[in-house]
Amino acid sequence: MSEPLRRALGERYLQYALSTIMHRALPDARDGLKPVHRRILFAMRELRLSATGGFRKSAKITGDVMGNYHPHGDAAIYDAMVRMAQDFAMRYPLVDGQGNFGNIDGDNPAAARYTEARMAAGAERLLEGLAENAVDYRPNYDGTLTEPEVLPAAFPNLLANGASGIAVGMATNVPPHNLDELIEGACALVADPGLDDDALARLIPGPDFPTGGVIVEPRAAMIDAYRTGRGSIRLRARWEVEQLQRGAWQVVVTEIPYQVPKSRLIEKLAEVIHTRKVPLLADVRDESADDVRIVLEPRARTVDPELMMGMLFRHSDLETRFGLNMNVLIDGRTPKVCSLREVLQAFLDHRREVLRRRSEHRLGKIDHRLEVLEGFIIAFLNLDRVIDIIRYDDSPRDALMRERWGRDFARATSEADYVPPAPGEGELSEVQAEAILNMRLRSLRRLEELELKRERDALLKERAEIEDLLASERLQWKRIVKELRAVQAEFGKGTAAGARRTGFAEAGAVEDVPLEAMIEREPVTVVCSKMGWIRAMKGHVALDTAFKFKDGDAGRFVFHAETTDKLLLLGSNGRFYTLSAANLPGGRGMGEPVRLMVDLPNEAEIVDLFTHRPGARLLIASSAGDGFVVPADEVLAQTRTGKQVLNVRAPVVARCCHALRGDHIAVVGENRKLLVFPASELPEMARGKGVRLQKYKDGGLSDVTSFDLAAGLSWKDPAGRTRTEPDLTEWLGKRAGAGRMAPRGFPRNNRFT
């Protein structure tokens, strides 16, 4: 029973996957549309919503699409139509919307019952030729109507407007491009089918996003992405420095990256200011109206704009990456990751097929019209007999078809012009007879006869041209290029919407500027409470100042630092965390919990907090009496999660951390036994459990410190006075010894400080 079920499930999932790939997620390389977009445009054509006509309610359009062609939710259909109308989402919008269709801030559009729409000029160019048998039709979902399998597409819409979608096991993400450049590339590909990717990339240098911006991806990477169909493109906002009075200035962002909602971008910039990730940025304002205008104020006029913007590009959506993945349907059936050249070639092959089918359709129309014209001419040359038949015959159509017609002698210019019909010739077809019977009396003029002959001659000439076109590949490509040039004249760079919007630039060396180089060096006083609330007071405040804390809280760490300093925090879990003094909250309030800044677990306590000094060496120890020396540069963490340095396992915790400042180590246990041994006996490690410092029968380590043996061991008594023991011979020993009872007067809390 399990095998048939497995097979059935596999077959059905495969059907679902294929349906998602072909009918929802991946666009067709020929017209660049997914079924829902194609059906929306076709339904609008059926409603005769031309680009120069009137608007109709979006609800009516959505309802027709859902009822006739796309049996899915009206919300999905309306969302697709809305995107086709947004000039910040589509490089060349295919729908002309009237009403609230959303905005670049990310606001939602109005409901379908409040908005109206019609086709844009570009959509009409995609549909051009549907009435001329240019493409195949298929039955709709219930078999009552038919819909086109693909649109004729007069321009490469897939590359012009881009596409994105997620299918089963695959996805697509095609960026929009400039139509003028695409047509130049297509024409070059027609002229030279062997055109290489580098030459094509010179004609199509990169995407052209509707929101503008600046592409800073290296040229070689762009060419490689177009060659393989996969890659990423770095896109930055466009900005300029605006000079103010008295030497002040501000940065004005006029174009933002594609698919970044402006409101979310403003929120991200405000967060950057709040967290002081870019200390040189003081404020951000949105002064946008119909255009984009985001004002960034520096903290001081001495700030370098390039440095500030370089850090903003790193920490905000002012710079994004567009992941290029040109996975499309070839011939509407086969998904394939295509190069730029392959996508363009698929469009050109489609245009050639459309040209052939339209030409054959026109040829059929011409043949039909020539047949009718021939009947009209026969009627004019034998007008008296035709009138006689129509007047007196009971079945004029059959009589006209039975009659054998010759050239009327009365209308011949000479006797030699009369040619009698040969046996079996001169008979009218049913089409000709019907046309003669339906002819108006006012057409029986001599002038009309001349017009018919003139039309016949013109059609014969056009027919010969079409036959030559169908027989010559060269003429077909020439006609395709001519049609592309016509589209280029309508939508190219010479028009208001056709000029390139996205520029190109190189990413400067500002990308590698460290954060410390951007922070103004100012003195601060770091205050951290027992409950872990931290703040930074401006200036070097006296360390014995009475600071305010929350009820039930008290001060624990108070020390002087500078905004350029990094702070090291050791948790009882043995992890070191790194804080930037410049990013600490101000000292006006009570500060913020340090656990919001780093991922210090709730069960872990703060063991120590101090300023990082490059080149220093730290002595760390656990409550079990194990420890080692670690370079201070090795404990710096790059992320919020910190860096594990001292390996501990519950119930053991990290207990002490001190800067190594002497040639001997003093260790005191909870049993008040003191041991002194040379610092050279401790290994230097980057991470580990450490070695045994002192041996205990019960209890554990209480404190450890380093000192110079010649100067003696010092500690503070309960009164705050410093006491020194110069002769430590009694306590000197080897590392991992038990030690002896501490000297008289040693603090009862077993701490050196």
Secondary structure, 3 states (H helix, E strand, C coil): CHHHHHHHHHHHHHHHHHHHHHHHHCCECCCCCCHHHHHHHHHHHHCCCCCCCCCEEHHHHHHHHHHHCCCCCHHHHHHHHHHHHCCCCCCCCCEEEECCCCCCCCCCCCCCCCCEEEECHHHHHHHCCHHHCCCCEEECCCCCCEEECCCCCCCCHHHHHCEEEECCCCEEEECCCCHHHHHHHHHHHHHCCCCCHHHHHHHCCCCCCCCCCEECCCHHHHHHHHHHCEEEEEEECEEEEEECHHHCEEEEEEECCCCCCHHHHHHHHHHHHHHCCCCCEEEEEECCCCCCCEEEEECCCCCCHHHHHHHHHHHCCCEEEEEEECEEEECCCEEEECCHHHHHHHHHHHHHHHHHHHHHHHHHHHHHHHHHHHHHHHHHHCHHHHHHHHHHCCCHHHHHHHCCCCCCHHHCCCHHHCCCCCCCCCCCCHHHHHHHHCCCHHHCCHHHHHHHHHHHHHHHHHHHHHHHHHHCHHHHHHHHHHHHHHHHHHHCCCCCCCCCCCEECCCCHHHHCCHHHHCCCCEEEEEEECCCEEEEEECCCCCCCCCCCCCCCCEEEEEEEECCCEEEEEECCCEEEEEEHHHCCECCCCCEEHHHCCCCCCCCCEEEEEECCCCCEEEEEECCCEEEEEEHHHHCCCCCCCEECECCCCCCCEEEEEECCCCEEEEEECCCEEEEEEHHHCCECCCECCEECCCCCCCCEEEEEEECHHHCEEEECCCCCEEEECCCCCCECCCCCCCEECCCCCCCCCCCC
